[in-house]
């Protein structure tokens, strides 16, 4: 089991460019999440998908869109990148009904917008 | 209002000693849970321990234990017998119900973290 995988690991964008961050999990989890982590901060929720076919906004959704492509994959798109979106992006997944409530995290994508 | 507060930006501990990392939380939800995650310098988020609000006993996982004081709204992490490999950022997080309660989806709200340094 690879767990939660994210691509790419690193990316540098110019202001105004677009890109899609990919996330996939092989644990048959229902719920998937995108978080961002700014320097010196904890993670903040951008968007989540409670189950295949649904997506909802989290705490900091502005400037992002998401797609739950299938049960395994949940992508995050930046349509027009801004320097304020320089951050480390984490994808996570969880099995609904799991009483441990644990979210399993991917390794992160470090994004720099110049 | 900050929901998770970690008041110690940095902590030092001697190898083999025990250390307590503080976490206080704020919620009006009677059903909630507290997590601790470790983030080493390599950047990944590693789950350490979980405590549910209705759990009668404090959670323990190996050298990690969670000192849960519900009335004080605190969920401190205790690491016993510190090792050099424990040097990392430690985040306290609280699970909260989000969206349609029928969907049963939860988000994690994180504190700002505590940087623990273990001294040989």
Boltz contact constraints between the chains, C-beta under 6 A:
constraints:
  - contact:
      token1: [A, 31]
      token2: [B, 105]
      max_distance: 6.0
  - contact:
      token1: [A, 41]
      token2: [B, 112]
      max_distance: 6.0
  - contact:
      token1: [A, 42]
      token2: [B, 91]
      max_distance: 6.0
  - contact:
      token1: [A, 42]
      token2: [B, 110]
      max_distance: 6.0
  - contact:
      token1: [A, 42]
      token2: [B, 111]
      max_distance: 6.0
  - contact:
      token1: [A, 42]
      token2: [B, 112]
      max_distance: 6.0
  - contact:
      token1: [A, 42]
      token2: [B, 113]
      max_distance: 6.0
  - contact:
      token1: [A, 43]
      token2: [B, 110]
      max_distance: 6.0
  - contact:
      token1: [A, 45]
      token2: [B, 107]
      max_distance: 6.0
  - contact:
      token1: [A, 50]
      token2: [B, 103]
      max_distance: 6.0
  - contact:
      token1: [A, 50]
      token2: [B, 105]
      max_distance: 6.0
  - contact:
      token1: [A, 56]
      token2: [B, 99]
      max_distance: 6.0
  - contact:
      token1: [A, 96]
      token2: [B, 104]
      max_distance: 6.0
  - contact:
      token1: [A, 100]
      token2: [B, 50]
      max_distance: 6.0
  - contact:
      token1: [A, 101]
      token2: [B, 33]
      max_distance: 6.0
  - contact:
      token1: [A, 101]
      token2: [B, 95]
      max_distance: 6.0
  - contact:
      token1: [A, 102]
      token2: [B, 47]
      max_distance: 6.0
  - contact:
      token1: [A, 103]
      token2: [B, 108]
      max_distance: 6.0
  - contact:
      token1: [A, 105]
      token2: [B, 45]
      max_distance: 6.0
  - contact:
      token1: [A, 107]
      token2: [B, 44]
      max_distance: 6.0
  - contact:
      token1: [A, 108]
      token2: [B, 43]
      max_distance: 6.0
